[in-house]
Amino acid sequence: MVSRVIPVETFDLVIFGGTGDLARRKILPGLFRRFLAGQMPESSRIIGAARSELDADGYRKMIADAVAEFGGEESSNTKALQTFLERLDYVAIDAKGDGGWADLAKLVRPDVIQAFYFSVAPSLFGDLAERLHTNGIATEHSRIVVEKPFGRDLASAHALNATLAEHFDEKQIYRIDHYLGKETVQNLMAIRFGNVLFEPLWNNHYVDHIQITVSETVGVTGRGAYYDRSGAMRDMVQNHLMQLLCLIAMEPPGEFEADAVRDEKLKVIRALQPIDNHHIVRGQYDAGPDSQSYREDVENPRSFTESFIAMRCHIANWRWAGVPFYLRTGKKMKARSSEIAVVFKDLGHTIFEGDEARHRNILSIRLQPNEGIDLQVTIKEPGPGGMRLIDVPLDMTFADALGDDAEEVPDAYERLIMDVIRGNQTLFMRGDEVEAAWRWTDPLIEGWEARNDVPKLYEPGSAGPEDAMMLLHRDGRKWRDIKG
Ligand code: NAD
């Protein structure tokens, strides 16, 4: 099989914060891979713009080092890397002042696709948007890419939307959530809307419940100050998990087009019911035999911030009435794993005598590691001795099923950047979606902050606090094992 590389038009991509951690670790190594895949027309340019006083050669050197460190195998292609680096330029710029803007104006061409990636602190988004206009750089066709976090509550997200809207139309704004750029996430839509098998079962007649788990093994070391002000709800649930929930639960859009898809996702968020306290479990990791506790990691001995959260949600519409959606995410868990599991209902009646086990079909969609899909089906246990049933997976790990093509699958950031260049907003969050998500999470957060709710401690390397297990046990269900 040969992957199809869809050509893109010539572009100027300006990366504000081009010397930062995200640019060096993800954005530029990703762009180099797209360059290798032939998706960077010869006259396209990438312009780093940041505070450091560098010249273009200094920046190329920095990016050569970054690609060597974070770029994987491809970085050994030194000849190609050299050609890629020649397309890089750099401007030292002050987002809050006048320095560098005239130089940037000279570099950005008005007659090619212009994209401006705001890979800087959100407090600078407004300054950048304004200066792109006052310096006559942005046009009505320019696109801006905005990193997360997009606000920390409804009020701040609304204010940020309003600021960006002063200078850019919604069609020009690409709010990035790298989860949406993952191959499997897009496959969710292909599976649901490209097969006749699943859609008829995708409702409360056949689905018992759905579990969404995003677990990490790392703690918060390194970004403790930011994390302690956010917690798992703001950092993971409000964006990534809710986006996954939307894709799983949404109605089929009329067409595969950005606003059609986003309209349907928005309806899901709006249909989410408020959750009461009994259906939320917040946790904080404890110290382990050779690791620090959360509070030690964030250097805040009185922190009430959650590094784990589990919750039971309901969507108030005809399709999902009565079907719980269990969400959980946490740090310092037993394995790094992201999975969506659609657990189907029991058979109404079993014809197999003596078969007491409950056999359920489970469709599991793995986002990481080993992106893939498996469907648990029930078969006869091989061998003599009557009709005994066992459950086996119909497993499709993309790397196995697609061979070399799977290796060529672009990583989330590079795919999303190419979507920006192509002008495709399907995998980016619209302003009203982000606000609707905050509208749902705000009262929950305000509730536990007002109560000074203390998160339950959990052992590092575990599946979270005991109470999270109870959340499902009480409903006669259990969490799927977290496997790395
Ligand atoms: P960073 O601190 O490593 O880099 C910040 C960049 O902004 C630097 O290039 C710096 O020169 C530039 N900058 C700072 N002040 C400036 C100013 N006044 N004028 C011009 N440039 C200025 O930050 P980062 O980790 O790369 O994160 C960038 C953005 O991406 C943030 O919004 C962050 O929340 C988001 N993000 C980062 C990650 C990650 O893995 N690092 C992941 C998700 C989202």
Residues whose N, C-alpha, C, O or C-beta is under 5 A from the ligand:
A	BS01	NAD	G17 G18 T19 G20 D21 L22 A23 A49 A50 R51 S52 I93 D94 A95 K96 S119 V120 A121 P122 E147 K148 P149
